[in-house]
């Protein structure tokens, strides 16, 4: 993978970092572990700043769509196929079940693995959460899991931001740039 320029921001779900190559957004990371920016080209540094601003707008409830190029090089095969279908077809304010996404991505059933489980594993390995919105993939009987941030507690917060999950009484969008 190419070297990445990183930008970080505080959000209602904790620290979020975005790593950019010259080709696009390559990683979104949760937590205080701050990878050093090893990208030094102007394009990736500028893109990291733009991505940080767009993420801040999303977490403030001011952005419903990201206008950022994606660097898919960290994904391969079926993972890439499913994540691209998710990115292209599940918009702000929408959710999709694991099984429906599997069907939309053309995943066949096999004797050993159900396509919905394959999608669940792919969502857990998504290198670009939030921007490639794996939080919008839900179980047919509930929310399902989430491996980003502090775990499953983050998923309802992101779905509240997306307007598909009712907010709790103490929830409010905050400006992560302040």
Backbone as JSON Lines, residues from 0, in Angstrom:
{"i":0,"aa":"X","n":[0.84,-1.18,0.0],"ca":[0.0,0.0,0.0],"c":[0.89,1.24,0.0]}
{"i":1,"aa":"X","n":[0.4,2.27,-0.64],"ca":[1.11,3.55,-0.7],"c":[1.19,4.17,0.69]}
{"i":2,"aa":"X","n":[2.11,5.06,0.85],"ca":[2.22,5.8,2.11],"c":[1.0,6.7,2.25]}
{"i":3,"aa":"X","n":[0.57,6.9,3.51],"ca":[-0.65,7.65,3.78],"c":[-0.38,8.93,4.56]}
{"i":4,"aa":"X","n":[-1.15,9.96,4.23],"ca":[-1.2,11.16,5.04],"c":[-2.44,11.03,5.92]}
{"i":5,"aa":"X","n":[-2.29,11.34,7.21],"ca":[-3.38,11.16,8.17],"c":[-3.87,12.5,8.7]}
{"i":6,"aa":"X","n":[-5.17,12.56,8.95],"ca":[-5.79,13.69,9.64],"c":[-6.72,13.09,10.7]}
{"i":7,"aa":"X","n":[-6.78,13.7,11.87],"ca":[-7.56,13.18,13.0],"c":[-8.56,14.21,13.48]}
{"i":8,"aa":"X","n":[-9.67,13.72,14.03],"ca":[-10.65,14.61,14.65],"c":[-11.36,13.89,15.78]}
{"i":9,"aa":"X","n":[-11.83,14.68,16.74],"ca":[-12.64,14.15,17.84],"c":[-14.08,14.17,17.37]}
{"i":10,"aa":"X","n":[-14.81,13.09,17.62],"ca":[-16.2,12.97,17.21],"c":[-17.03,12.48,18.38]}
{"i":11,"aa":"X","n":[-18.35,12.47,18.25],"ca":[-19.19,11.92,19.32],"c":[-18.93,10.43,19.6]}
{"i":12,"aa":"X","n":[-18.26,9.74,18.66],"ca":[-17.95,8.32,18.87],"c":[-16.46,8.1,19.13]}
{"i":13,"aa":"X","n":[-15.75,9.17,19.48],"ca":[-14.34,9.06,19.8],"c":[-13.45,9.61,18.69]}
{"i":14,"aa":"X","n":[-12.15,9.39,18.85],"ca":[-11.18,9.84,17.85],"c":[-11.38,9.06,16.55]}
{"i":15,"aa":"X","n":[-11.36,9.77,15.44],"ca":[-11.45,9.15,14.12],"c":[-10.33,9.73,13.28]}
{"i":16,"aa":"X","n":[-9.6,8.85,12.62],"ca":[-8.52,9.26,11.73],"c":[-8.83,8.84,10.32]}
{"i":17,"aa":"X","n":[-8.36,9.6,9.37],"ca":[-8.54,9.27,7.96],"c":[-7.18,9.29,7.29]}
{"i":18,"aa":"X","n":[-6.85,8.18,6.63],"ca":[-5.58,8.04,5.94],"c":[-5.78,8.1,4.45]}
{"i":19,"aa":"X","n":[-5.01,8.94,3.79],"ca":[-5.19,9.18,2.36],"c":[-3.91,8.93,1.6]}
{"i":20,"aa":"X","n":[-4.07,8.28,0.45],"ca":[-2.98,8.17,-0.51],"c":[-3.23,9.21,-1.59]}
{"i":21,"aa":"X","n":[-2.37,9.27,-2.56],"ca":[-2.59,10.2,-3.67],"c":[-3.81,9.79,-4.5]}
{"i":22,"aa":"X","n":[-4.24,8.52,-4.36],"ca":[-5.38,8.02,-5.13],"c":[-6.73,8.2,-4.44]}
{"i":23,"aa":"X","n":[-6.73,8.41,-3.12],"ca":[-8.0,8.58,-2.43],"c":[-7.94,8.16,-0.97]}
{"i":24,"aa":"X","n":[-9.12,8.06,-0.38],"ca":[-9.25,7.63,1.02],"c":[-8.93,6.14,1.08]}
{"i":25,"aa":"X","n":[-7.94,5.78,1.88],"ca":[-7.51,4.39,1.97],"c":[-7.87,3.75,3.31]}
{"i":26,"aa":"X","n":[-7.99,4.55,4.35],"ca":[-8.27,4.03,5.69],"c":[-9.06,5.05,6.49]}
{"i":27,"aa":"X","n":[-9.94,4.54,7.34],"ca":[-10.55,5.31,8.41],"c":[-10.31,4.48,9.66]}
{"i":28,"aa":"X","n":[-9.81,5.12,10.69],"ca":[-9.42,4.41,11.9],"c":[-10.05,5.06,13.12]}
{"i":29,"aa":"X","n":[-10.48,4.23,14.06],"ca":[-11.02,4.71,15.33],"c":[-9.95,4.59,16.4]}
{"i":30,"aa":"X","n":[-10.03,5.46,17.39],"ca":[-9.2,5.3,18.58],"c":[-8.05,6.27,18.65]}
{"i":31,"aa":"X","n":[-7.36,6.22,19.78],"ca":[-6.28,7.15,20.06],"c":[-4.97,6.74,19.42]}
{"i":32,"aa":"X","n":[-4.9,5.53,18.86],"ca":[-3.67,5.11,18.21],"c":[-3.49,5.97,16.96]}
{"i":33,"aa":"X","n":[-2.54,6.84,16.99],"ca":[-2.35,7.78,15.91],"c":[-1.19,7.31,15.03]}
{"i":34,"aa":"X","n":[-1.51,6.71,13.87],"ca":[-0.39,6.36,12.97],"c":[0.32,7.63,12.52]}
{"i":35,"aa":"X","n":[1.61,7.55,12.42],"ca":[2.36,8.7,11.91],"c":[2.01,8.9,10.45]}
{"i":36,"aa":"X","n":[1.92,10.13,10.03],"ca":[1.72,10.41,8.62],"c":[3.02,10.07,7.9]}
{"i":37,"aa":"X","n":[2.97,9.06,7.05],"ca":[4.16,8.7,6.3],"c":[4.03,9.13,4.85]}
{"i":38,"aa":"X","n":[2.9,9.73,4.51],"ca":[2.73,10.28,3.18],"c":[3.2,11.72,3.18]}
{"i":39,"aa":"X","n":[3.98,12.06,2.2],"ca":[4.48,13.42,2.21],"c":[4.16,14.16,0.93]}
{"i":40,"aa":"X","n":[3.31,13.57,0.09],"ca":[3.0,14.32,-1.11],"c":[1.85,15.28,-0.87]}
{"i":41,"aa":"X","n":[1.85,16.32,-1.62],"ca":[0.88,17.4,-1.42],"c":[-0.55,16.93,-1.67]}
{"i":42,"aa":"X","n":[-0.75,16.05,-2.65],"ca":[-2.1,15.58,-2.99],"c":[-2.72,14.82,-1.83]}
{"i":43,"aa":"X","n":[-2.0,13.86,-1.23],"ca":[-2.57,13.08,-0.14],"c":[-2.77,13.94,1.11]}
{"i":44,"aa":"X","n":[-1.87,14.88,1.36],"ca":[-2.03,15.77,2.52],"c":[-3.25,16.67,2.36]}
{"i":45,"aa":"X","n":[-3.45,17.2,1.18],"ca":[-4.61,18.06,0.92],"c":[-5.9,17.24,1.02]}
{"i":46,"aa":"X","n":[-5.88,16.03,0.48],"ca":[-7.05,15.16,0.54],"c":[-7.38,14.8,1.98]}
{"i":47,"aa":"X","n":[-6.37,14.55,2.81],"ca":[-6.6,14.24,4.23],"c":[-7.32,15.39,4.92]}
{"i":48,"aa":"X","n":[-6.92,16.61,4.62],"ca":[-7.59,17.78,5.2],"c":[-9.03,17.9,4.72]}
{"i":49,"aa":"X","n":[-9.27,17.65,3.44],"ca":[-10.63,17.69,2.9],"c":[-11.49,16.6,3.53]}
{"i":50,"aa":"X","n":[-10.93,15.41,3.67],"ca":[-11.67,14.29,4.28],"c":[-11.99,14.61,5.74]}
{"i":51,"aa":"X","n":[-11.05,15.19,6.45],"ca":[-11.29,15.58,7.85],"c":[-12.46,16.55,7.93]}
{"i":52,"aa":"X","n":[-12.46,17.55,7.06],"ca":[-13.54,18.53,7.05],"c":[-14.89,17.87,6.74]}
{"i":53,"aa":"X","n":[-14.92,16.99,5.75],"ca":[-16.17,16.33,5.4],"c":[-16.65,15.39,6.51]}
{"i":54,"aa":"X","n":[-15.74,14.7,7.16],"ca":[-16.13,13.87,8.31],"c":[-16.68,14.75,9.44]}
{"i":55,"aa":"X","n":[-16.04,15.87,9.7],"ca":[-16.54,16.79,10.74],"c":[-17.95,17.26,10.39]}
{"i":56,"aa":"X","n":[-18.19,17.59,9.14],"ca":[-19.52,18.01,8.71],"c":[-20.53,16.89,8.89]}
{"i":57,"aa":"X","n":[-20.13,15.66,8.57],"ca":[-21.01,14.5,8.77],"c":[-21.37,14.36,10.24]}
{"i":58,"aa":"X","n":[-20.36,14.4,11.11],"ca":[-20.61,14.21,12.54],"c":[-21.37,15.37,13.16]}
{"i":59,"aa":"X","n":[-21.41,16.52,12.5],"ca":[-22.22,17.67,12.96],"c":[-23.63,17.62,12.39]}
{"i":60,"aa":"X","n":[-23.93,16.65,11.55],"ca":[-25.24,16.56,10.93],"c":[-25.41,17.49,9.73]}
{"i":61,"aa":"X","n":[-24.31,17.98,9.18],"ca":[-24.36,18.92,8.06],"c":[-24.03,18.29,6.72]}
{"i":62,"aa":"X","n":[-23.63,17.04,6.67],"ca":[-23.25,16.37,5.42],"c":[-23.94,15.02,5.34]}
{"i":63,"aa":"X","n":[-24.53,14.75,4.19],"ca":[-25.21,13.47,3.99],"c":[-24.51,12.6,2.94]}
{"i":64,"aa":"X","n":[-23.52,13.15,2.28],"ca":[-22.82,12.42,1.24],"c":[-21.36,12.87,1.21]}
{"i":65,"aa":"X","n":[-20.46,11.91,1.07],"ca":[-19.05,12.25,0.97],"c":[-18.67,12.41,-0.49]}
{"i":66,"aa":"X","n":[-17.92,13.45,-0.76],"ca":[-17.45,13.73,-2.12],"c":[-15.94,13.54,-2.12]}
{"i":67,"aa":"X","n":[-15.53,12.28,-1.99],"ca":[-14.12,11.95,-1.85],"c":[-13.79,10.74,-2.73]}
{"i":68,"aa":"X","n":[-12.63,10.73,-3.34],"ca":[-12.21,9.54,-4.09],"c":[-11.82,8.43,-3.1]}
{"i":69,"aa":"X","n":[-12.05,7.2,-3.5],"ca":[-11.71,6.05,-2.65],"c":[-10.52,5.32,-3.27]}
{"i":70,"aa":"X","n":[-9.56,4.99,-2.44],"ca":[-8.43,4.15,-2.85],"c":[-8.75,2.73,-2.37]}
{"i":71,"aa":"X","n":[-9.16,1.88,-3.29],"ca":[-9.61,0.53,-2.98],"c":[-8.46,-0.48,-2.88]}
{"i":72,"aa":"X","n":[-7.21,-0.07,-2.96],"ca":[-6.11,-1.04,-3.04],"c":[-5.97,-1.93,-1.81]}
{"i":73,"aa":"X","n":[-6.51,-1.54,-0.67],"ca":[-6.43,-2.39,0.53],"c":[-7.49,-3.49,0.52]}
{"i":74,"aa":"X","n":[-8.35,-3.5,-0.48],"ca":[-9.41,-4.51,-0.58],"c":[-9.15,-5.38,-1.81]}
{"i":75,"aa":"X","n":[-9.66,-6.61,-1.74],"ca":[-9.47,-7.53,-2.87],"c":[-10.71,-8.37,-3.08]}
{"i":76,"aa":"X","n":[-10.85,-8.91,-4.27],"ca":[-11.85,-9.91,-4.61],"c":[-13.25,-9.6,-4.14]}
{"i":77,"aa":"X","n":[-13.83,-10.56,-3.44],"ca":[-15.2,-10.45,-2.96],"c":[-15.36,-9.29,-2.0]}
{"i":78,"aa":"X","n":[-14.38,-9.06,-1.16],"ca":[-14.45,-7.93,-0.22],"c":[-14.64,-6.62,-0.99]}
{"i":79,"aa":"X","n":[-13.82,-6.42,-1.99],"ca":[-13.91,-5.19,-2.77],"c":[-15.25,-5.1,-3.5]}
{"i":80,"aa":"X","n":[-15.68,-6.21,-4.07],"ca":[-16.96,-6.25,-4.79],"c":[-18.11,-5.82,-3.87]}
{"i":81,"aa":"X","n":[-18.18,-6.38,-2.69],"ca":[-19.27,-6.08,-1.76],"c":[-19.17,-4.64,-1.26]}
{"i":82,"aa":"X","n":[-17.97,-4.19,-0.9],"ca":[-17.82,-2.82,-0.4],"c":[-18.13,-1.78,-1.47]}
{"i":83,"aa":"X","n":[-17.78,-2.06,-2.71],"ca":[-18.12,-1.13,-3.79],"c":[-19.63,-1.06,-4.0]}
{"i":84,"aa":"X","n":[-20.31,-2.21,-3.94],"ca":[-21.77,-2.21,-4.08],"c":[-22.4,-1.43,-2.92]}
{"i":85,"aa":"X","n":[-21.92,-1.64,-1.71],"ca":[-22.4,-0.89,-0.56],"c":[-22.2,0.61,-0.77]}
{"i":86,"aa":"X","n":[-21.0,1.01,-1.13],"ca":[-20.66,2.42,-1.32],"c":[-21.54,3.07,-2.41]}
{"i":87,"aa":"X","n":[-21.78,2.33,-3.48],"ca":[-22.52,2.87,-4.62],"c":[-24.04,2.85,-4.45]}
{"i":88,"aa":"X","n":[-24.55,2.01,-3.53],"ca":[-26.0,1.8,-3.56],"c":[-26.75,2.03,-2.25]}
{"i":89,"aa":"X","n":[-26.06,2.27,-1.14],"ca":[-26.75,2.48,0.14],"c":[-26.4,3.88,0.64]}
{"i":90,"aa":"X","n":[-27.36,4.77,0.49],"ca":[-27.15,6.19,0.77],"c":[-27.54,6.54,2.2]}
{"i":91,"aa":"X","n":[-27.23,7.76,2.56],"ca":[-27.63,8.36,3.82],"c":[-29.14,8.15,4.01]}
{"i":92,"aa":"X","n":[-29.52,7.78,5.22],"ca":[-30.94,7.57,5.51],"c":[-31.46,6.2,5.13]}
{"i":93,"aa":"X","n":[-30.59,5.33,4.64],"ca":[-31.0,3.98,4.24],"c":[-30.21,2.94,5.01]}
{"i":94,"aa":"X","n":[-30.8,1.77,5.14],"ca":[-30.08,0.6,5.63],"c":[-30.36,-0.54,4.68]}
{"i":95,"aa":"X","n":[-29.57,-1.59,4.8],"ca":[-29.73,-2.79,4.0],"c":[-29.35,-3.98,4.88]}
{"i":96,"aa":"X","n":[-30.02,-5.09,4.7],"ca":[-29.67,-6.28,5.49],"c":[-28.43,-6.95,4.9]}
{"i":97,"aa":"X","n":[-27.76,-7.73,5.73],"ca":[-26.59,-8.47,5.27],"c":[-26.97,-9.35,4.07]}
{"i":98,"aa":"X","n":[-28.1,-10.03,4.18],"ca":[-28.53,-10.91,3.1],"c":[-28.88,-10.17,1.83]}
{"i":99,"aa":"X","n":[-29.53,-9.01,1.95],"ca":[-29.89,-8.22,0.78],"c":[-28.64,-7.68,0.09]}
{"i":100,"aa":"X","n":[-27.65,-7.25,0.88],"ca":[-26.4,-6.78,0.29],"c":[-25.68,-7.93,-0.42]}
{"i":101,"aa":"X","n":[-25.71,-9.1,0.18],"ca":[-25.11,-10.27,-0.47],"c":[-25.78,-10.53,-1.82]}
{"i":102,"aa":"X","n":[-27.08,-10.45,-1.85],"ca":[-27.82,-10.66,-3.09],"c":[-27.49,-9.56,-4.11]}
{"i":103,"aa":"X","n":[-27.49,-8.32,-3.66],"ca":[-27.2,-7.19,-4.56],"c":[-25.79,-7.3,-5.13]}
{"i":104,"aa":"X","n":[-24.85,-7.84,-4.35],"ca":[-23.47,-7.99,-4.8],"c":[-23.27,-9.28,-5.6]}
{"i":105,"aa":"X","n":[-24.31,-10.1,-5.7],"ca":[-24.22,-11.32,-6.5],"c":[-23.47,-12.45,-5.83]}
{"i":106,"aa":"X","n":[-23.46,-12.49,-4.5],"ca":[-22.76,-13.57,-3.81],"c":[-23.6,-14.84,-3.83]}
{"i":107,"aa":"X","n":[-23.03,-15.94,-4.26],"ca":[-23.77,-17.19,-4.28],"c":[-23.76,-17.87,-2.91]}
{"i":108,"aa":"X","n":[-24.79,-18.65,-2.65],"ca":[-24.81,-19.46,-1.43],"c":[-23.91,-20.67,-1.66]}
{"i":109,"aa":"X","n":[-23.25,-21.11,-0.59],"ca":[-22.45,-22.33,-0.67],"c":[-22.86,-23.24,0.46]}
{"i":110,"aa":"X","n":[-22.37,-24.48,0.42],"ca":[-22.72,-25.43,1.48],"c":[-22.13,-25.02,2.81]}
{"i":111,"aa":"X","n":[-21.0,-24.35,2.79],"ca":[-20.27,-24.04,4.02],"c":[-20.6,-22.67,4.63]}
{"i":112,"aa":"X","n":[-20.96,-21.72,3.8],"ca":[-21.15,-20.35,4.3],"c":[-22.35,-19.7,3.65]}
{"i":113,"aa":"X","n":[-23.18,-19.09,4.47],"ca":[-24.29,-18.31,3.95],"c":[-23.76,-16.97,3.46]}
{"i":114,"aa":"X","n":[-24.29,-16.45,2.36],"ca":[-23.8,-15.17,1.85],"c":[-23.91,-14.04,2.88]}
{"i":115,"aa":"X","n":[-24.96,-14.04,3.71],"ca":[-25.09,-12.98,4.71],"c":[-23.93,-13.02,5.7]}
{"i":116,"aa":"X","n":[-23.46,-14.2,6.04],"ca":[-22.31,-14.3,6.96],"c":[-21.03,-13.81,6.3]}
{"i":117,"aa":"X","n":[-20.9,-14.09,5.02],"ca":[-19.75,-13.58,4.27],"c":[-19.76,-12.06,4.31]}
{"i":118,"aa":"X","n":[-20.92,-11.46,4.08],"ca":[-21.04,-9.99,4.13],"c":[-20.7,-9.49,5.52]}
{"i":119,"aa":"X","n":[-21.15,-10.17,6.56],"ca":[-20.82,-9.76,7.92],"c":[-19.32,-9.73,8.15]}
{"i":120,"aa":"X","n":[-18.61,-10.73,7.67],"ca":[-17.15,-10.76,7.81],"c":[-16.51,-9.62,7.03]}
{"i":121,"aa":"X","n":[-17.05,-9.35,5.86],"ca":[-16.52,-8.26,5.04],"c":[-16.75,-6.92,5.73]}
{"i":122,"aa":"X","n":[-17.92,-6.73,6.32],"ca":[-18.18,-5.47,7.02],"c":[-17.2,-5.3,8.17]}
{"i":123,"aa":"X","n":[-16.88,-6.39,8.86],"ca":[-15.92,-6.34,9.97],"c":[-14.5,-6.04,9.54]}
{"i":124,"aa":"X","n":[-14.2,-6.24,8.26],"ca":[-12.85,-5.97,7.75],"c":[-12.79,-4.72,6.87]}
{"i":125,"aa":"X","n":[-13.85,-3.94,6.85],"ca":[-13.91,-2.73,6.03],"c":[-12.82,-1.75,6.46]}
{"i":126,"aa":"X","n":[-11.87,-1.43,5.59],"ca":[-10.81,-0.51,5.99],"c":[-11.23,0.97,5.97]}
{"i":127,"aa":"X","n":[-12.45,1.25,5.47],"ca":[-12.87,2.65,5.31],"c":[-14.27,2.85,5.9]}
{"i":128,"aa":"X","n":[-14.47,2.49,7.2],"ca":[-15.81,2.65,7.78],"c":[-16.25,4.12,7.77]}
{"i":129,"aa":"X","n":[-17.5,4.34,7.94],"ca":[-18.2,5.62,7.91],"c":[-18.33,6.09,6.46]}
{"i":130,"aa":"X","n":[-17.2,6.28,5.76],"ca":[-17.26,6.74,4.37],"c":[-17.79,5.63,3.47]}
{"i":131,"aa":"X","n":[-17.3,4.41,3.64],"ca":[-17.91,3.22,3.03],"c":[-18.77,2.66,4.16]}
{"i":132,"aa":"X","n":[-20.08,2.95,4.13],"ca":[-20.94,2.91,5.32],"c":[-21.38,1.53,5.78]}
{"i":133,"aa":"X","n":[-20.44,0.75,6.33],"ca":[-20.78,-0.59,6.82],"c":[-21.76,-0.53,8.0]}
{"i":134,"aa":"X","n":[-21.85,0.62,8.68],"ca":[-22.82,0.76,9.77],"c":[-24.26,0.69,9.26]}
{"i":135,"aa":"X","n":[-24.47,0.9,7.97],"ca":[-25.82,0.86,7.39],"c":[-26.26,-0.55,7.03]}
{"i":136,"aa":"X","n":[-25.4,-1.53,7.25],"ca":[-25.75,-2.92,7.0],"c":[-26.21,-3.52,8.32]}
{"i":137,"aa":"X","n":[-27.45,-3.98,8.34],"ca":[-28.07,-4.45,9.58],"c":[-28.56,-5.88,9.44]}
{"i":138,"aa":"X","n":[-28.75,-6.52,10.56],"ca":[-29.3,-7.88,10.57],"c":[-30.79,-7.82,10.23]}
{"i":139,"aa":"X","n":[-31.31,-8.89,9.71],"ca":[-32.74,-8.92,9.37],"c":[-33.61,-8.83,10.61]}
{"i":140,"aa":"X","n":[-33.05,-9.12,11.79],"ca":[-33.83,-9.09,13.03],"c":[-33.28,-8.09,14.05]}
{"i":141,"aa":"X","n":[-32.52,-7.11,13.61],"ca":[-31.97,-6.12,14.53],"c":[-30.8,-5.39,13.92]}
{"i":142,"aa":"X","n":[-29.98,-4.8,14.77],"ca":[-28.86,-4.0,14.27],"c":[-27.69,-4.82,13.74]}
{"i":143,"aa":"X","n":[-27.42,-5.95,14.36],"ca":[-26.23,-6.7,13.99],"c":[-25.02,-6.13,14.7]}
{"i":144,"aa":"X","n":[-23.84,-6.57,14.29],"ca":[-22.62,-6.16,14.96],"c":[-21.97,-4.95,14.31]}
{"i":145,"aa":"X","n":[-20.89,-4.5,14.96],"ca":[-20.09,-3.41,14.41],"c":[-18.73,-3.49,15.06]}
{"i":146,"aa":"X","n":[-17.68,-3.48,14.27],"ca":[-16.34,-3.64,14.81],"c":[-15.57,-2.34,14.92]}
{"i":147,"aa":"X","n":[-16.16,-1.22,14.53],"ca":[-15.45,0.05,14.57],"c":[-15.6,0.74,15.91]}
{"i":148,"aa":"X","n":[-14.68,1.59,16.21],"ca":[-14.75,2.4,17.42],"c":[-14.78,1.55,18.66]}
{"i":149,"aa":"X","n":[-15.71,1.86,19.55],"ca":[-15.85,1.13,20.81],"c":[-16.73,-0.1,20.63]}
{"i":150,"aa":"X","n":[-16.97,-0.5,19.4],"ca":[-17.75,-1.69,19.14],"c":[-19.18,-1.38,18.78]}
{"i":151,"aa":"X","n":[-20.06,-2.3,19.13],"ca":[-21.44,-2.24,18.69],"c":[-22.16,-0.97,19.16]}
{"i":152,"aa":"X","n":[-21.68,-0.32,20.21],"ca":[-22.32,0.9,20.7],"c":[-22.2,2.04,19.7]}
{"i":153,"aa":"X","n":[-21.23,1.99,18.81],"ca":[-21.01,3.05,17.82],"c":[-22.08,2.99,16.72]}
{"i":154,"aa":"X","n":[-22.51,1.8,16.37],"ca":[-23.44,1.63,15.25],"c":[-24.74,2.43,15.44]}
{"i":155,"aa":"X","n":[-25.41,2.34,16.59],"ca":[-26.62,3.15,16.76],"c":[-26.35,4.65,16.65]}
{"i":156,"aa":"X","n":[-25.2,5.11,17.14],"ca":[-24.86,6.53,17.03],"c":[-24.75,6.97,15.58]}
{"i":157,"aa":"X","n":[-24.1,6.15,14.77],"ca":[-23.97,6.48,13.35],"c":[-25.33,6.42,12.65]}
{"i":158,"aa":"X","n":[-26.16,5.46,13.03],"ca":[-27.5,5.37,12.42],"c":[-28.39,6.53,12.87]}
{"i":159,"aa":"X","n":[-28.16,7.06,14.06],"ca":[-28.88,8.26,14.5],"c":[-28.46,9.43,13.6]}
{"i":160,"aa":"X","n":[-27.15,9.57,13.38],"ca":[-26.67,10.63,12.48],"c":[-27.29,10.5,11.09]}
{"i":161,"aa":"X","n":[-27.47,9.27,10.65],"ca":[-28.05,9.01,9.33],"c":[-29.57,9.18,9.31]}
{"i":162,"aa":"X","n":[-30.17,9.38,10.47],"ca":[-31.61,9.59,10.52],"c":[-32.44,8.32,10.41]}
{"i":163,"aa":"X","n":[-31.85,7.15,10.64],"ca":[-32.61,5.91,10.53],"c":[-32.84,5.22,11.86]}
{"i":164,"aa":"X","n":[-32.28,5.77,12.92],"ca":[-32.44,5.2,14.26],"c":[-32.87,6.33,15.18]}
{"i":165,"aa":"X","n":[-33.86,6.14,16.02],"ca":[-34.31,7.26,16.87],"c":[-33.23,7.64,17.88]}
{"i":166,"aa":"X","n":[-33.03,8.94,18.09],"ca":[-32.01,9.37,19.04],"c":[-32.43,9.11,20.47]}
{"i":167,"aa":"X","n":[-31.44,8.95,21.33],"ca":[-31.69,8.85,22.76],"c":[-31.9,10.25,23.29]}
{"i":168,"aa":"X","n":[-32.38,10.37,24.5],"ca":[-32.67,11.69,25.07],"c":[-31.44,12.56,25.26]}
{"i":169,"aa":"X","n":[-30.27,11.93,25.48],"ca":[-29.06,12.71,25.74],"c":[-28.17,12.88,24.51]}
{"i":170,"aa":"X","n":[-28.66,12.5,23.33],"ca":[-27.84,12.52,22.13],"c":[-27.94,13.87,21.45]}
{"i":171,"aa":"X","n":[-26.78,14.36,20.97],"ca":[-26.77,15.55,20.12],"c":[-25.51,15.53,19.29]}
{"i":172,"aa":"X","n":[-25.6,16.05,18.06],"ca":[-24.44,16.17,17.21],"c":[-23.56,17.29,17.76]}
{"i":173,"aa":"X","n":[-22.27,17.07,17.74],"ca":[-21.34,18.08,18.24],"c":[-20.33,18.39,17.15]}
{"i":174,"aa":"X","n":[-19.83,19.59,17.16],"ca":[-18.82,20.0,16.17],"c":[-17.47,19.44,16.58]}
{"i":175,"aa":"X","n":[-16.94,18.45,15.84],"ca":[-15.67,17.86,16.23],"c":[-14.47,18.74,15.96]}
{"i":176,"aa":"X","n":[-14.67,19.85,15.28],"ca":[-13.54,20.74,15.01],"c":[-13.36,21.81,16.08]}
{"i":177,"aa":"X","n":[-14.28,21.82,17.08],"ca":[-14.15,22.82,18.14],"c":[-13.56,22.2,19.38]}
